[in-house]
Amino acid sequence: MLVLTRRPGEKIKIGNNIVVSVLEIEGGYIKLGVEAPKDISILRMEVFEKIQKENIESASKDIRDIADAAALIKKKFSRSK
């Protein structure tokens, strides 16, 4: 991890098209501004982790639903024979 010290008004550049600016430091909080292309997703880590958790939960539910549906279909076809 690269650790940098910046003051309000100072910036860092990431790659060719992302600029992070320190806007304000107040009461233990740092306000950052991020300039990036619209196709780059920028999320707070806690939001990203919540989305990731919900996606995993949703995917596992889908698998169970598919397995349940397959079992019902199998049961129906085994009865008709």
C-alpha positions as CSV (number, residue, x, y, z in Angstrom):
1,M,0.0,0.0,0.0
2,L,1.3,3.4,-0.9
3,V,0.8,5.9,1.9
4,L,0.8,9.7,1.0
5,T,0.5,12.8,3.0
6,R,-1.5,15.6,1.4
7,R,-2.9,18.9,2.6
8,P,-6.2,20.5,1.6
9,G,-6.1,21.6,-2.0
10,E,-3.4,19.0,-3.0
11,K,-4.1,16.2,-5.4
12,I,-2.8,12.8,-6.5
13,K,-3.2,11.3,-9.9
14,I,-3.9,7.6,-10.5
15,G,-3.2,6.3,-14.0
16,N,-3.9,8.7,-16.8
17,N,-7.5,9.6,-15.9
18,I,-8.2,9.6,-12.2
19,V,-7.5,12.6,-9.9
20,V,-8.1,12.5,-6.1
21,S,-8.2,15.9,-4.4
22,V,-8.1,16.6,-0.7
23,L,-10.9,19.1,-0.3
24,E,-11.1,19.5,3.5
25,I,-9.9,18.1,6.8
26,E,-12.2,18.7,9.7
27,G,-12.8,17.0,13.0
28,G,-11.1,13.7,12.2
29,Y,-12.7,13.5,8.7
30,I,-11.2,14.0,5.3
31,K,-13.3,15.2,2.4
32,L,-12.0,13.8,-0.9
33,G,-13.0,14.6,-4.4
34,V,-12.5,12.0,-7.1
35,E,-12.4,12.9,-10.8
36,A,-12.7,9.8,-13.0
37,P,-14.4,8.7,-16.2
38,K,-18.1,7.8,-15.9
39,D,-17.4,4.2,-16.7
40,I,-15.3,3.8,-13.6
41,S,-17.3,2.8,-10.5
42,I,-16.3,4.7,-7.3
43,L,-17.9,3.4,-4.1
44,R,-17.2,3.8,-0.4
45,M,-15.8,0.5,0.8
46,E,-18.7,-0.2,3.2
47,V,-21.2,0.2,0.2
48,F,-19.1,-2.0,-2.0
49,E,-18.9,-4.7,0.7
50,K,-22.7,-4.6,1.2
51,I,-23.4,-4.9,-2.5
52,Q,-21.0,-7.8,-2.7
53,K,-22.6,-9.6,0.2
54,E,-26.1,-9.1,-1.3
55,N,-24.9,-10.4,-4.6
56,I,-23.5,-13.5,-3.0
57,E,-26.7,-14.1,-1.1
58,S,-28.8,-13.5,-4.1
59,A,-26.7,-15.9,-6.2
60,S,-27.0,-18.7,-3.6
61,K,-30.8,-18.3,-3.5
62,D,-30.9,-18.6,-7.3
63,I,-29.0,-21.9,-7.1
64,R,-31.4,-23.3,-4.5
65,D,-34.4,-22.2,-6.6
66,I,-33.0,-23.9,-9.7
67,A,-32.2,-27.0,-7.7
68,D,-35.8,-27.0,-6.3
69,A,-37.3,-26.5,-9.8
70,A,-35.1,-29.3,-11.2
71,A,-36.3,-31.7,-8.4
72,L,-39.9,-30.9,-9.1
73,I,-39.4,-31.5,-12.9
74,K,-37.6,-34.8,-12.2
75,K,-40.4,-35.8,-9.8
76,K,-43.1,-35.0,-12.4
77,F,-41.4,-36.9,-15.2
78,S,-40.7,-39.9,-13.0
79,R,-44.5,-40.1,-12.2
80,S,-45.5,-39.9,-15.8
81,K,-43.5,-43.0,-16.9
